[in-house]
Amino acid sequence: MNDDSLREAFSKFGDVEECTVLKDRHTGKSRGRGIVRFATEEAMKKAIEEMNGSELEGRAITVRQFLPKSQLAEKKEEEVKEEKEEVK
């Protein structure tokens, strides 16, 4: 798997702004992970829905939304707040 084949696999869902296969810094080999950034949230959601749990180049893949740690913390806070409101 390389950047081009990853881009090709995901571009059917929409415009891909960035696509990178993460590599081991010592060996240069794929770490089995990649990042795909779409131009629209709609394309991202469609890719997650259709590609999560599928196979790519003979390997089962997990596809999920990536959030930086700062946004992930904010999202968790919002979820906790919503759960507390539902309990009331």
TORKOL-4160 file (C-alpha; in steps of 0.2 Angstrom, whole numbers, padded with zeros to 4 digits, m for minus):
88
<pt num="1" X="0000" Y="0000" Z="0000"/>
<pt num="2" X="0006" Y="0017" Z="m0005"/>
<pt num="3" X="m0001" Y="0035" Z="m0005"/>
<pt num="4" X="m0007" Y="0033" Z="m0023"/>
<pt num="5" X="m0016" Y="0017" Z="m0020"/>
<pt num="6" X="m0024" Y="0023" Z="m0004"/>
<pt num="7" X="m0030" Y="0039" Z="m0013"/>
<pt num="8" X="m0037" Y="0028" Z="m0028"/>
<pt num="9" X="m0047" Y="0018" Z="m0015"/>
<pt num="10" X="m0054" Y="0032" Z="m0007"/>
<pt num="11" X="m0056" Y="0045" Z="m0021"/>
<pt num="12" X="m0073" Y="0037" Z="m0027"/>
<pt num="13" X="m0081" Y="0045" Z="m0011"/>
<pt num="14" X="m0076" Y="0063" Z="m0015"/>
<pt num="15" X="m0061" Y="0075" Z="m0017"/>
<pt num="16" X="m0046" Y="0069" Z="m0007"/>
<pt num="17" X="m0036" Y="0084" Z="m0001"/>
<pt num="18" X="m0023" Y="0074" Z="0008"/>
<pt num="19" X="m0018" Y="0055" Z="0008"/>
<pt num="20" X="m0003" Y="0048" Z="0017"/>
<pt num="21" X="0002" Y="0030" Z="0022"/>
<pt num="22" X="0010" Y="0031" Z="0039"/>
<pt num="23" X="0028" Y="0023" Z="0038"/>
<pt num="24" X="0040" Y="0017" Z="0051"/>
<pt num="25" X="0054" Y="0030" Z="0052"/>
<pt num="26" X="0067" Y="0017" Z="0053"/>
<pt num="27" X="0062" Y="0004" Z="0040"/>
<pt num="28" X="0052" Y="0015" Z="0029"/>
<pt num="29" X="0039" Y="0001" Z="0028"/>
<pt num="30" X="0020" Y="0004" Z="0030"/>
<pt num="31" X="0014" Y="0004" Z="0048"/>
<pt num="32" X="m0003" Y="m0002" Z="0042"/>
<pt num="33" X="m0011" Y="0014" Z="0045"/>
<pt num="34" X="m0015" Y="0029" Z="0034"/>
<pt num="35" X="m0024" Y="0046" Z="0034"/>
<pt num="36" X="m0036" Y="0052" Z="0021"/>
<pt num="37" X="m0043" Y="0070" Z="0022"/>
<pt num="38" X="m0058" Y="0074" Z="0012"/>
<pt num="39" X="m0064" Y="0090" Z="0005"/>
<pt num="40" X="m0081" Y="0088" Z="0012"/>
<pt num="41" X="m0088" Y="0080" Z="0028"/>
<pt num="42" X="m0101" Y="0071" Z="0017"/>
<pt num="43" X="m0087" Y="0062" Z="0007"/>
<pt num="44" X="m0079" Y="0057" Z="0024"/>
<pt num="45" X="m0095" Y="0050" Z="0031"/>
<pt num="46" X="m0099" Y="0040" Z="0015"/>
<pt num="47" X="m0081" Y="0033" Z="0015"/>
<pt num="48" X="m0082" Y="0028" Z="0033"/>
<pt num="49" X="m0099" Y="0020" Z="0030"/>
<pt num="50" X="m0094" Y="0010" Z="0015"/>
<pt num="51" X="m0076" Y="0006" Z="0018"/>
<pt num="52" X="m0076" Y="0002" Z="0037"/>
<pt num="53" X="m0074" Y="m0017" Z="0039"/>
<pt num="54" X="m0070" Y="m0020" Z="0021"/>
<pt num="55" X="m0054" Y="m0027" Z="0013"/>
<pt num="56" X="m0041" Y="m0017" Z="0004"/>
<pt num="57" X="m0027" Y="m0026" Z="m0004"/>
<pt num="58" X="m0031" Y="m0042" Z="0005"/>
<pt num="59" X="m0032" Y="m0034" Z="0023"/>
<pt num="60" X="m0047" Y="m0030" Z="0033"/>
<pt num="61" X="m0048" Y="m0011" Z="0037"/>
<pt num="62" X="m0055" Y="0000" Z="0050"/>
<pt num="63" X="m0061" Y="0017" Z="0044"/>
<pt num="64" X="m0065" Y="0030" Z="0057"/>
<pt num="65" X="m0065" Y="0049" Z="0059"/>
<pt num="66" X="m0049" Y="0056" Z="0065"/>
<pt num="67" X="m0049" Y="0070" Z="0077"/>
<pt num="68" X="m0034" Y="0079" Z="0084"/>
<pt num="69" X="m0033" Y="0076" Z="0103"/>
<pt num="70" X="m0039" Y="0094" Z="0107"/>
<pt num="71" X="m0055" Y="0091" Z="0097"/>
<pt num="72" X="m0057" Y="0073" Z="0104"/>
<pt num="73" X="m0057" Y="0080" Z="0122"/>
<pt num="74" X="m0070" Y="0093" Z="0117"/>
<pt num="75" X="m0081" Y="0080" Z="0109"/>
<pt num="76" X="m0080" Y="0069" Z="0124"/>
<pt num="77" X="m0085" Y="0084" Z="0135"/>
<pt num="78" X="m0100" Y="0087" Z="0124"/>
<pt num="79" X="m0105" Y="0069" Z="0125"/>
<pt num="80" X="m0104" Y="0069" Z="0144"/>
<pt num="81" X="m0114" Y="0085" Z="0145"/>
<pt num="82" X="m0128" Y="0077" Z="0133"/>
<pt num="83" X="m0129" Y="0061" Z="0144"/>
<pt num="84" X="m0131" Y="0072" Z="0160"/>
<pt num="85" X="m0145" Y="0082" Z="0152"/>
<pt num="86" X="m0154" Y="0066" Z="0146"/>
<pt num="87" X="m0153" Y="0059" Z="0164"/>
<pt num="88" X="m0162" Y="0074" Z="0171"/>
